[in-house]
Amino acid sequence: MRLNSDLHVGTIGGLSTKIIASITCLVCASLPVTGTVIWYNRGRGSKKRRRR
């Protein structure tokens, strides 16, 4: 149980592991947002190209 908690919060390797875990979490949290933005812009961009 203790090892599971340490892996989850990134305390098993010290400060460097906490930094890596934080960056990984930020990347994973931004993926749905960036995917939605790309999908939305792709839909809008294809309509503009058809008019030309």
Protein Blocks (a to p, Z undefined) as FASTA:
>chain_A
ZZmmmmmnopmnojmlmmmmmmmmmmmmmmmmmmmmmmmmmmmmmmmmmmZZ
